Amino acid sequence: MIPTYGGVLSAIKKALWELVEGQERNTAQLERIGAAMEQRWGSEEESGKEENGDDAEGSKDGPGESQEERTLLSASC
């Protein structure tokens, strides 16, 4: 009976370890995605301000949604 409990505990330990490793990989991937998005949108925002002279309040999109926000919202529907 003791070997059965040892086998069960070993299987649980292995499953938990795989979950932790998977979560660490997912977290690292999300951090990379976030950095890439920040870099892309940050550079697009800066280039848009320089080219168009628009600021966040007085842009041609108005005070509501920006073009990027409308695109994201329509894509998520």
C-alpha positions in Angstrom: 0.0 0.0 0.0 2.9 2.4 0.7 4.3 2.2 -2.8 0.9 3.2 -4.2 0.9 6.4 -2.1 4.4 7.1 -3.2 3.4 6.7 -6.9 0.4 9.0 -6.4 2.5 11.6 -4.7 5.2 11.4 -7.4 2.5 11.9 -10.1 1.1 14.9 -8.3 4.5 16.4 -7.8 5.3 16.0 -11.5 2.0 17.5 -12.5 2.4 20.5 -10.2 6.0 21.0 -11.5 4.8 21.0 -15.1 2.1 23.6 -14.2 4.7 25.9 -12.5 7.0 25.6 -15.5 4.2 26.3 -17.9 3.1 29.4 -16.0 6.7 30.7 -15.9 6.9 30.3 -19.7 3.5 32.0 -20.2 4.5 34.9 -17.9 7.8 35.4 -19.8 6.0 35.3 -23.1 3.4 37.8 -21.9 6.2 40.1 -20.8 7.8 39.9 -24.2 4.5 40.6 -26.0 3.9 43.6 -23.7 7.3 45.0 -24.4 6.9 44.6 -28.1 3.4 46.3 -28.0 4.8 49.1 -25.9 7.7 49.6 -28.3 5.5 49.5 -31.4 2.7 51.7 -30.1 5.1 54.1 -28.4 7.0 54.6 -31.6 3.7 55.0 -33.6 2.5 57.6 -31.1 5.7 59.5 -31.3 5.9 59.5 -35.1 2.2 60.4 -35.3 2.7 63.4 -33.1 5.7 64.5 -35.0 4.2 64.1 -38.4 0.7 65.4 -37.8 1.4 67.7 -34.9 -1.6 66.0 -33.1 -1.8 65.7 -29.4 -4.0 63.3 -27.5 -6.7 65.9 -26.8 -6.8 67.7 -30.2 -6.4 64.8 -32.6 -8.6 64.3 -35.7 -10.1 61.3 -34.0 -11.6 63.5 -31.3 -11.4 63.2 -27.6 -12.9 59.7 -27.6 -11.4 56.7 -29.2 -8.2 56.8 -31.3 -8.0 54.9 -34.6 -6.0 52.2 -32.9 -8.6 51.8 -30.2 -11.4 51.5 -32.8 -9.5 48.9 -34.7 -8.8 46.9 -31.6 -12.5 47.1 -30.5 -13.8 46.1 -33.9 -11.3 43.2 -34.1 -12.4 41.9 -30.7 -16.1 41.7 -31.6 
